[in-house]
Amino acid sequence: MQVLILRPGQVFFKAEAESISVPSAGGNFGILSGHCPLIRSFESGIIYIDKLRKFGVLFGLVKVQNDTVIILCESAITEDTIKNKDLKLLEKSKVEAQNLLEDSKKLSLKSQLAVKAKLIKSLLEVNFYKVCTNAAL
């Protein structure tokens, strides 16, 4: 089946695959070649493609139709990208986002949402780094 991961303004990943595992509130759900049509939201987490490739993604939608899987996400990172980052810098970014969240209560709703999105992205990057490098979660 054809797999496309799209993030705002770009095709992030495109390939053929036999299986995909997508994060959801109740755990990961699997998609195999020949899957029935589906449109479903997914949670931030890790998408596995053929159990070999990993992508960290921020929430979005997945659409399956005619043996094509389209994953629309707010943000995505590859295993190679995250492995080149320093865990201490990722942890520092996470702490900064948590501190911003505490201070954001005085800000507008739009600003609060932007801070929360930054925190979610930081948490995803730290957890994805740990998964990709087998560091303790």
N, CA, C and O atoms as a DFTB+ gen file, in Angstrom:
548 C
 N C O
     1  1       0.840      -1.174       0.000
     2  2       0.000       0.000       0.000
     3  2       0.887       1.239       0.000
     4  3       2.024       1.208       0.470
     5  1       0.353       2.313      -0.528
     6  2       1.060       3.592      -0.575
     7  2       0.848       4.331       0.755
     8  3      -0.278       4.395       1.248
     9  1       1.912       4.885       1.335
    10  2       1.825       5.630       2.585
    11  2       2.353       7.040       2.364
    12  3       3.437       7.231       1.814
    13  1       1.577       8.017       2.797
    14  2       1.993       9.424       2.748
    15  2       1.842      10.015       4.142
    16  3       0.787       9.888       4.764
    17  1       2.887      10.656       4.630
    18  2       2.793      11.434       5.861
    19  2       2.916      12.888       5.446
    20  3       3.931      13.306       4.889
    21  1       1.879      13.645       5.721
    22  2       1.834      15.058       5.344
    23  2       1.825      15.923       6.592
    24  3       1.088      15.658       7.542
    25  1       2.645      16.951       6.579
    26  2       2.564      17.974       7.626
    27  2       2.345      19.294       6.912
    28  3       2.525      19.364       5.697
    29  1       1.964      20.334       7.621
    30  2       1.589      21.575       6.938
    31  2       2.605      22.020       5.885
    32  3       3.769      22.282       6.187
    33  1       2.134      22.095       4.657
    34  2       2.946      22.613       3.568
    35  2       3.918      21.644       2.929
    36  3       4.662      22.045       2.034
    37  1       3.949      20.371       3.351
    38  2       4.931      19.481       2.738
    39  2       4.545      18.008       2.852
    40  3       3.854      17.587       3.780
    41  1       5.022      17.245       1.868
    42  2       4.957      15.783       1.943
    43  2       6.204      15.387       2.721
    44  3       7.323      15.540       2.233
    45  1       6.010      14.887       3.911
    46  2       7.120      14.551       4.810
    47  2       7.720      13.190       4.479
    48  3       8.934      13.002       4.561
    49  1       6.857      12.233       4.102
    50  2       7.315      10.869       3.832
    51  2       6.368      10.228       2.828
    52  3       5.155      10.423       2.891
    53  1       6.938       9.456       1.896
    54  2       6.133       8.752       0.897
    55  2       6.845       7.452       0.570
    56  3       8.026       7.457       0.222
    57  1       6.123       6.323       0.681
    58  2       6.723       5.021       0.388
    59  2       5.641       3.952       0.293
    60  3       4.467       4.195       0.572
    61  1       6.071       2.779      -0.105
    62  2       5.212       1.595      -0.084
    63  2       5.443       0.889       1.252
    64  3       6.558       0.889       1.772
    65  1       4.382       0.285       1.808
    66  2       4.502      -0.424       3.078
    67  2       3.507      -1.567       3.143
    68  3       2.507      -1.589       2.426
    69  1       3.801      -2.508       4.013
    70  2       2.901      -3.635       4.257
    71  2       2.047      -3.408       5.498
    72  3       0.898      -3.845       5.561
    73  1       2.627      -2.711       6.498
    74  2       1.884      -2.487       7.747
    75  2       2.256      -1.145       8.365
    76  3       3.362      -0.635       8.189
    77  1       1.294      -0.596       9.093
    78  2       1.478       0.679       9.792
    79  2       0.837       0.544      11.160
    80  3      -0.232      -0.052      11.291
    81  1       1.479       1.091      12.176
    82  2       0.920       1.145      13.523
    83  2       0.815       2.617      13.910
    84  3       1.806       3.347      13.885
    85  1      -0.397       3.045      14.268
    86  2      -0.682       4.459      14.527
    87  2      -1.158       4.622      15.979
    88  3      -1.986       3.836      16.439
    89  1      -0.645       5.635      16.714
    90  2      -1.049       5.804      18.113
    91  2      -2.485       6.312      18.244
    92  3      -2.934       7.151      17.463
    93  1      -3.198       5.790      19.246
    94  2      -4.549       6.281      19.536
    95  2      -4.755       6.268      21.044
    96  3      -3.919       5.752      21.786
    97  1      -5.854       6.828      21.487
    98  2      -6.133       6.919      22.919
    99  2      -6.176       5.543      23.582
   100  3      -5.775       5.401      24.737
   101  1      -6.652       4.542      22.871
   102  2      -6.761       3.200      23.433
   103  2      -5.564       2.315      23.141
   104  3      -5.633       1.109      23.375
   105  1      -4.486       2.861      22.646
   106  2      -3.316       2.082      22.235
   107  2      -3.138       2.201      20.734
   108  3      -3.941       2.849      20.063
   109  1      -2.110       1.591      20.209
   110  2      -1.867       1.683      18.766
   111  2      -2.888       0.857      17.986
   112  3      -3.344      -0.188      18.451
   113  1      -3.241       1.342      16.788
   114  2      -4.081       0.537      15.905
   115  2      -3.303       0.264      14.627
   116  3      -2.528       1.099      14.160
   117  1      -3.529      -0.930      14.070
   118  2      -2.775      -1.372      12.912
   119  2      -3.544      -1.228      11.620
   120  3      -4.770      -1.335      11.585
   121  1      -2.796      -0.983      10.561
   122  2      -3.348      -0.901       9.210
   123  2      -2.497      -1.806       8.333
   124  3      -1.276      -1.663       8.270
   125  1      -3.160      -2.740       7.655
   126  2      -2.466      -3.639       6.739
   127  2      -2.937      -3.377       5.312
   128  3      -3.980      -2.761       5.093
   129  1      -2.173      -3.841       4.370
   130  2      -2.562      -3.718       2.972
   131  2      -3.956      -4.313       2.788
   132  3      -4.245      -5.383       3.325
   133  1      -4.821      -3.636       2.038
   134  2      -6.186      -4.092       1.812
   135  2      -7.164      -3.682       2.902
   136  3      -8.302      -4.151       2.916
   137  1      -6.738      -2.810       3.822
   138  2      -7.594      -2.356       4.928
   139  2      -8.842      -1.671       4.377
   140  3      -8.794      -1.032       3.326
   141  1      -9.952      -1.807       5.087
   142  2     -11.193      -1.148       4.677
   143  2     -11.045       0.374       4.803
   144  3     -10.197       0.848       5.559
   145  1     -11.862       1.144       4.068
   146  2     -11.796       2.606       4.155
   147  2     -12.002       3.079       5.596
   148  3     -12.795       2.517       6.350
   149  1     -11.258       4.136       5.952
   150  2     -11.258       4.603       7.333
   151  2     -10.808       6.050       7.374
   152  3      -9.902       6.445       6.641
   153  1     -11.437       6.837       8.225
   154  2     -10.937       8.164       8.586
   155  2     -11.000       8.213      10.099
   156  3     -12.052       7.983      10.694
   157  1      -9.859       8.517      10.724
   158  2      -9.793       8.457      12.185
   159  2      -8.738       9.432      12.699
   160  3      -7.701       9.639      12.068
   161  1      -9.020      10.021      13.846
   162  2      -8.005      10.870      14.472
   163  2      -7.006       9.980      15.199
   164  3      -7.309       8.836      15.539
   165  1      -5.817      10.516      15.433
   166  2      -4.831       9.773      16.210
   167  2      -4.152      10.708      17.196
   168  3      -4.208      11.931      17.063
   169  1      -3.517      10.111      18.178
   170  2      -2.847      10.836      19.257
   171  2      -1.392      11.127      18.879
   172  3      -0.842      10.529      17.955
   173  1      -0.795      12.044      19.605
   174  2       0.646      12.262      19.458
   175  2       1.374      11.013      19.932
   176  3       0.983      10.396      20.922
   177  1       2.422      10.647      19.229
   178  2       3.167       9.451      19.598
   179  2       4.061       8.995      18.469
   180  3       4.597       9.808      17.716
   181  1       4.217       7.693      18.357
   182  2       5.132       7.130      17.372
   183  2       4.360       6.284      16.374
   184  3       3.571       5.418      16.750
   185  1       4.603       6.553      15.091
   186  2       4.047       5.741      14.006
   187  2       5.155       4.786      13.556
   188  3       6.284       5.195      13.288
   189  1       4.800       3.516      13.482
   190  2       5.741       2.501      12.989
   191  2       5.287       2.071      11.598
   192  3       4.113       1.764      11.388
   193  1       6.212       2.051      10.662
   194  2       5.919       1.586       9.302
   195  2       6.768       0.350       9.051
   196  3       7.997       0.401       9.107
   197  1       6.095      -0.764       8.774
   198  2       6.745      -2.065       8.577
   199  2       7.689      -2.429       9.728
   200  3       8.680      -3.128       9.519
   201  1       7.391      -1.968      10.912
   202  2       8.172      -2.250      12.133
   203  2       9.635      -1.850      12.018
   204  3      10.418      -2.123      12.928
   205  1      10.018      -1.208      10.921
   206  2      11.411      -0.829      10.700
   207  2      11.629       0.671      10.837
   208  3      12.662       1.110      11.343
   209  1      10.663       1.450      10.391
   210  2      10.794       2.910      10.418
   211  2       9.908       3.474      11.515
   212  3       8.790       3.011      11.737
   213  1      10.441       4.502      12.205
   214  2       9.689       5.164      13.270
   215  2       9.627       6.650      12.974
   216  3      10.601       7.253      12.522
   217  1       8.461       7.230      13.237
   218  2       8.279       8.670      13.098
   219  2       7.551       9.185      14.332
   220  3       6.533       8.624      14.736
   221  1       8.067      10.240      14.925
   222  2       7.349      10.907      16.009
   223  2       6.381      11.895      15.378
   224  3       6.776      12.704      14.538
   225  1       5.108      11.835      15.781
   226  2       4.094      12.706      15.181
   227  2       3.260      13.388      16.252
   228  3       3.007      12.829      17.319
   229  1       2.840      14.609      15.945
   230  2       1.862      15.304      16.774
   231  2       0.501      15.063      16.156
   232  3       0.346      15.122      14.937
   233  1      -0.465      14.795      16.979
   234  2      -1.860      14.505      16.630
   235  2      -2.256      14.840      15.192
   236  3      -1.656      15.694      14.540
   237  1      -3.278      14.144      14.728
   238  2      -3.757      14.402      13.377
   239  2      -4.841      13.427      12.962
   240  3      -5.557      12.868      13.792
   241  1      -4.941      13.240      11.659
   242  2      -5.934      12.345      11.064
   243  2      -5.248      11.336      10.164
   244  3      -4.223      11.624       9.548
   245  1      -5.834      10.146      10.099
   246  2      -5.365       9.138       9.157
   247  2      -6.552       8.747       8.287
   248  3      -7.662       8.535       8.776
   249  1      -6.291       8.657       6.985
   250  2      -7.324       8.262       6.020
   251  2      -6.796       7.065       5.241
   252  3      -5.684       7.084       4.713
   253  1      -7.623       6.020       5.180
   254  2      -7.280       4.825       4.411
   255  2      -8.336       4.660       3.332
   256  3      -9.533       4.636       3.616
   257  1      -7.881       4.546       2.090
   258  2      -8.814       4.347       0.981
   259  2      -8.040       3.827      -0.221
   260  3      -6.970       4.338      -0.553
   261  1      -8.591       2.808      -0.870
   262  2      -7.991       2.243      -2.095
   263  2      -6.517       1.889      -1.918
   264  3      -5.693       2.213      -2.774
   265  1      -6.186       1.231      -0.820
   266  2      -4.822       0.803      -0.514
   267  2      -3.830       1.970      -0.436
   268  3      -2.641       1.810      -0.716
   269  1      -4.335       3.130      -0.056
   270  2      -3.500       4.306       0.188
   271  2      -3.784       4.804       1.600
   272  3      -4.942       4.919       2.001
   273  1      -2.734       5.095       2.348
   274  2      -2.861       5.623       3.703
   275  2      -2.284       7.024       3.708
   276  3      -1.113       7.230       3.386
   277  1      -3.117       7.987       4.077
   278  2      -2.673       9.381       4.177
   279  2      -2.729       9.772       5.649
   280  3      -3.777       9.696       6.290
   281  1      -1.585      10.189       6.167
   282  2      -1.480      10.605       7.563
   283  2      -1.245      12.107       7.572
   284  3      -0.213      12.584       7.100
   285  1      -2.199      12.846       8.105
   286  2      -2.097      14.304       8.218
   287  2      -1.737      14.631       9.658
   288  3      -2.486      14.289      10.573
   289  1      -0.604      15.288       9.875
   290  2      -0.197      15.589      11.245
   291  2       0.304      17.017      11.366
   292  3       0.727      17.639      10.391
   293  1       0.244      17.508      12.575
   294  2       0.694      18.874      12.865
   295  2       2.210      18.991      12.714
   296  3       2.713      20.002      12.224
   297  1       2.937      17.952      13.138
   298  2       4.392      17.968      13.076
   299  2       4.876      16.522      13.041
   300  3       4.205      15.628      13.556
   301  1       6.030      16.294      12.439
   302  2       6.608      14.958      12.379
   303  2       8.121      15.061      12.378
   304  3       8.697      16.004      11.836
   305  1       8.757      14.069      12.999
   306  2      10.215      14.012      13.014
   307  2      10.648      12.578      12.730
   308  3       9.926      11.628      13.034
   309  1      11.828      12.433      12.145
   310  2      12.346      11.103      11.829
   311  2      13.258      10.614      12.943
   312  3      13.722      11.386      13.781
   313  1      13.496       9.324      12.928
   314  2      14.403       8.722      13.905
   315  2      15.809       9.302      13.752
   316  3      16.463       9.596      14.753
   317  1      16.281       9.471      12.521
   318  2      17.620      10.027      12.298
   319  2      17.735      11.443      12.840
   320  3      18.744      11.795      13.452
   321  1      16.712      12.255      12.620
   322  2      16.732      13.640      13.104
   323  2      16.821      13.684      14.621
   324  3      17.604      14.450      15.183
   325  1      16.022      12.868      15.275
   326  2      15.984      12.921      16.739
   327  2      17.265      12.361      17.353
   328  3      17.703      12.834      18.402
   329  1      17.866      11.367      16.716
   330  2      19.107      10.797      17.259
   331  2      20.258      11.785      17.200
   332  3      21.210      11.668      17.972
   333  1      20.191      12.755      16.300
   334  2      21.243      13.760      16.192
   335  2      21.087      14.888      17.208
   336  3      21.937      15.776      17.286
   337  1      20.019      14.858      17.974
   338  2      19.799      15.898      18.982
   339  2      20.388      15.463      20.313
   340  3      20.628      14.278      20.545
   341  1      20.611      16.409      21.157
   342  2      21.167      16.164      22.482
   343  2      20.009      16.059      23.481
   344  3      19.173      16.959      23.562
   345  1      19.963      14.964      24.236
   346  2      18.876      14.753      25.191
   347  2      18.800      15.883      26.215
   348  3      17.704      16.281      26.610
   349  1      19.938      16.401      26.647
   350  2      19.931      17.481      27.642
   351  2      19.245      18.728      27.070
   352  3      18.501      19.408      27.776
   353  1      19.497      19.023      25.794
   354  2      18.840      20.182      25.177
   355  2      17.347      19.938      25.018
   356  3      16.547      20.856      25.200
   357  1      16.963      18.707      24.681
   358  2      15.538      18.386      24.567
   359  2      14.844      18.513      25.920
   360  3      13.743      19.054      26.016
   361  1      15.504      18.005      26.969
   362  2      14.936      18.103      28.321
   363  2      14.827      19.576      28.743
   364  3      13.840      19.969      29.366
   365  1      15.834      20.383      28.407
   366  2      15.812      21.810      28.741
   367  2      14.642      22.493      28.029
   368  3      13.945      23.312      28.628
   369  1      14.427      22.164      26.772
   370  2      13.316      22.726      26.012
   371  2      11.986      22.341      26.649
   372  3      11.064      23.154      26.708
   373  1      11.886      21.112      27.121
   374  2      10.668      20.641      27.780
   375  2      10.404      21.436      29.061
   376  3       9.275      21.859      29.308
   377  1      11.441      21.639      29.872
   378  2      11.298      22.395      31.123
   379  2      10.898      23.841      30.833
   380  3      10.049      24.406      31.522
   381  1      11.517      24.437      29.808
   382  2      11.164      25.808      29.429
   383  2       9.696      25.895      29.014
   384  3       8.999      26.846      29.367
   385  1       9.235      24.896      28.264
   386  2       7.830      24.889      27.842
   387  2       6.905      24.713      29.038
   388  3       5.837      25.324      29.088
   389  1       7.303      23.880      30.005
   390  2       6.485      23.705      31.211
   391  2       6.417      25.004      32.011
   392  3       5.363      25.355      32.542
   393  1       7.536      25.713      32.097
   394  2       7.552      26.999      32.803
   395  2       6.685      28.027      32.083
   396  3       5.961      28.792      32.719
   397  1       6.763      28.040      30.750
   398  2       5.917      28.949      29.972
   399  2       4.441      28.655      30.218
   400  3       3.620      29.569      30.293
   401  1       4.118      27.386      30.342
   402  2       2.731      26.993      30.580
   403  2       2.242      27.561      31.909
   404  3       1.112      28.041      32.006
   405  1       3.076      27.507      32.911
   406  2       2.701      28.076      34.219
   407  2       2.429      29.579      34.103
   408  3       1.479      30.093      34.694
   409  1       3.269      30.272      33.340
   410  2       3.131      31.720      33.178
   411  2       2.024      32.104      32.199
   412  3       1.575      33.250      32.193
   413  1       1.585      31.166      31.382
   414  2       0.639      31.503      30.313
   415  2      -0.786      31.750      30.804
   416  3      -1.633      32.211      30.039
   417  1      -1.052      31.454      32.048
   418  2      -2.413      31.628      32.573
   419  2      -2.860      33.090      32.490
   420  3      -4.055      33.382      32.515
   421  1      -1.901      33.993      32.392
   422  2      -2.208      35.424      32.287
   423  2      -2.392      35.860      30.836
   424  3      -2.782      37.000      30.581
   425  1      -2.119      34.978      29.894
   426  2      -2.159      35.313      28.473
   427  2      -3.518      35.015      27.852
   428  3      -4.389      34.415      28.482
   429  1      -3.678      35.442      26.619
   430  2      -4.911      35.154      25.878
   431  2      -5.025      33.657      25.620
   432  3      -4.040      32.925      25.722
   433  1      -6.213      33.214      25.291
   434  2      -6.446      31.802      25.007
   435  2      -5.563      31.323      23.844
   436  3      -5.008      30.225      23.891
   437  1      -5.443      32.145      22.816
   438  2      -4.618      31.784      21.658
   439  2      -3.168      31.573      22.082
   440  3      -2.530      30.611      21.653
   441  1      -2.648      32.457      22.913
   442  2      -1.272      32.328      23.390
   443  2      -1.113      31.099      24.277
   444  3      -0.091      30.414      24.216
   445  1      -2.113      30.820      25.095
   446  2      -2.065      29.625      25.947
   447  2      -2.008      28.361      25.096
   448  3      -1.259      27.436      25.408
   449  1      -2.795      28.316      24.025
   450  2      -2.792      27.146      23.140
   451  2      -1.447      26.977      22.449
   452  3      -0.973      25.854      22.276
   453  1      -0.828      28.090      22.053
   454  2       0.492      28.025      21.417
   455  2       1.524      27.452      22.392
   456  3       2.374      26.652      22.002
   457  1       1.449      27.859      23.647
   458  2       2.376      27.353      24.662
   459  2       2.133      25.864      24.899
   460  3       3.083      25.093      25.031
   461  1       0.874      25.462      24.953
   462  2       0.556      24.042      25.156
   463  2       1.045      23.200      23.982
   464  3       1.533      22.088      24.180
   465  1       0.920      23.719      22.767
   466  2       1.409      22.999      21.590
   467  2       2.931      22.834      21.665
   468  3       3.458      21.777      21.319
   469  1       3.629      23.870      22.113
   470  2       5.084      23.790      22.251
   471  2       5.460      22.742      23.295
   472  3       6.416      21.990      23.103
   473  1       4.718      22.690      24.390
   474  2       4.998      21.701      25.427
   475  2       4.764      20.288      24.903
   476  3       5.583      19.401      25.140
   477  1       3.668      20.069      24.201
   478  2       3.376      18.745      23.649
   479  2       4.480      18.317      22.688
   480  3       4.918      17.167      22.710
   481  1       4.928      19.249      21.843
   482  2       6.003      18.928      20.899
   483  2       7.288      18.575      21.644
   484  3       7.985      17.635      21.261
   485  1       7.607      19.311      22.695
   486  2       8.811      19.026      23.481
   487  2       8.724      17.655      24.149
   488  3       9.695      16.899      24.148
   489  1       7.565      17.339      24.716
   490  2       7.382      16.036      25.352
   491  2       7.523      14.910      24.330
   492  3       8.152      13.888      24.601
   493  1       6.936      15.110      23.163
   494  2       7.048      14.101      22.100
   495  2       8.504      13.897      21.713
   496  3       8.950      12.756      21.590
   497  1       9.248      14.967      21.520
   498  2      10.648      14.852      21.107
   499  2      11.477      14.111      22.156
   500  3      12.298      13.261      21.809
   501  1      11.268      14.427      23.439
   502  2      12.023      13.750      24.500
   503  2      11.686      12.256      24.515
   504  3      12.585      11.416      24.554
   505  1      10.406      11.931      24.486
   506  2      10.004      10.522      24.528
   507  2      10.448       9.772      23.277
   508  3      10.888       8.626      23.367
   509  1      10.338      10.407      22.111
   510  2      10.758       9.770      20.864
   511  2      12.267       9.529      20.882
   512  3      12.734       8.477      20.447
   513  1      13.024      10.498      21.383
   514  2      14.479      10.339      21.502
   515  2      14.795       9.105      22.350
   516  3      15.640       8.286      21.989
   517  1      14.108       8.990      23.469
   518  2      14.368       7.868      24.381
   519  2      14.007       6.535      23.732
   520  3      14.713       5.545      23.925
   521  1      12.924       6.499      22.968
   522  2      12.550       5.263      22.279
   523  2      13.599       4.913      21.225
   524  3      14.003       3.755      21.116
   525  1      14.037       5.893      20.458
   526  2      14.972       5.642      19.354
   527  2      16.387       5.311      19.836
   528  3      17.145       4.651      19.126
   529  1      16.740       5.760      21.020
   530  2      18.092       5.505      21.517
   531  2      18.092       4.470      22.650
   532  3      19.127       4.210      23.264
   533  1      16.936       3.893      22.913
   534  2      16.777       2.896      23.985
   535  2      17.154       3.440      25.351
   536  3      17.574       2.686      26.229
   537  1      17.005       4.762      25.536
   538  2      17.246       5.366      26.844
   539  2      16.034       5.073      27.732
   540  3      14.945       4.794      27.230
   541  1      16.227       5.136      29.027
   542  2      15.126       4.861      29.963
   543  2      14.076       5.952      29.862
   544  3      14.395       7.141      29.859
   545  1      12.815       5.534      29.779
   546  2      11.702       6.501      29.729
   547  2      11.356       6.972      31.114
   548  3      10.447       7.786      31.280
